[in-house]
Amino acid sequence: MGMQVGLKGSGDDLNSEINVTPFVDVMLVLLVIFMITAPMMNTGVDISLPQIAAENLEDPEGKLVLSIDKNRLLYLGKTRVKWADLSVKLSTNQRVQVEKELYIEADQSLPYGVVVTAMATAKQAGVAKVMMLTDPSAQIKVEELDSMASGAKSAEQ
């Protein structure tokens, strides 16, 4: 069991081949890790967030718009509608029945609940797609929102 030194043909030449077994082992471990973690990367909640910067939509017929002004008055197109009649007007509107979509524009000073009530009424009347119209120039500055929030917080205390 001794070591042979200096014998010709005994195989003491350098082996220049790369041993790929450790490399394959590492690659298989990485593959398993990615296979396990990849499905976890796609879990989340699908929501549509409102966007401030929006392109102008071109529609030759014009879109059916439900407008809510600062006094909470409703207009379907240019026709004044009462809140109590909104569901009936939408469910009997031919364009709503065909397109199943409605655009809503509301004054920025309205409480959130007023707009949500209009959206819920539209959904109950058979509107499948309710979209919000925005005015990019009407974006409130972030500093103003912070001052409003701090003013509301100090008023509560």
Secondary structure, 3 states (H helix, E strand, C coil): CCCCCCCCCCCCCCCCCCCCHHHHHHHHHHHHHHHHHHHHHCCCCCCCCCCCCCCCCCCCCCCCEEEECCCCCEEECCEEECHHHHHHHHHHCHHHHHHCEEEEEECCCCCHHHHHHHHHHHHHCCCCEEEECCCHHHCCCHHHHHHHHHHHHHHHC
